[in-house]
Amino acid sequence: MTTARLTNLSADDLEDFFLLLPRIYADYRDPRRGPLEMLYVYSETLDNEDSTFLRAVEMADAGLIKRLGIAEASRGYGYEGFDHSVGRLRAFGWEDRVPIVKFDQKEGINTLSEARALADWGRSHSGDIGIVAPAFHLARAFMTTVSAIREDPVRVYAYPGVAIPWSERVVHSQGKLTNTRAGLLGDELQRLEKYRAAECGNLMSARQVLDYLNWRDS
């Protein structure tokens, strides 16, 4: 019995993707660069959000960030909104010495719309940006952010959320998908392929993101 392939990416694309993933999941930033100007928390469903909030609290307590970015959007997209997010942060010990910046999403919220809003912010501010997302969503969140930045000289770094169980069934993708977190990886790979089309966001290839990382780290 044969199993259908998850992706139609070429062998070269898959090789580049293999080379890229460790650099996202174990991203390195020289501590001599000082605190991040902004750490942006990508919006998640109730099942997955605490992973990112716990990481944000940890980084703030360590003095690694100057600001924290959180989205505000209409309900109904699997995301509970800005006020809910701030409440969860405070439940985990967030202290207000680090200001929280609200990123208003006028329409439906998704990874691309968040990345574009963050890229706009980065163009008008100096300093480095970090993003945080659960591990299963981190590669797409980072690649989408870099794609939104394109040619702008903005340095972005990836931070995985606190580890959460891979075998747990959860809701993801604007509340539309239910699977184990491990099972969601196949969908993430398919999205990375689909969203390379211009009409779907013009996502950079793994090779282009590798080139960006080589520039960023030079």
PyMOL commands that set and color helices and strands:
alter all, ss='L'
color gray80, all
select helices_A, chain A and resi 11-25+31-33+49-61+82-91+111-123+135-149+181-194+198-200+206-216
alter helices_A, ss='H'
color red, helices_A
select strands_A, chain A and resi 38-41+68-72+100-104+129-133+156-160+169-172+177-180
alter strands_A, ss='S'
color yellow, strands_A
deselect
rebuild
show_as cartoon
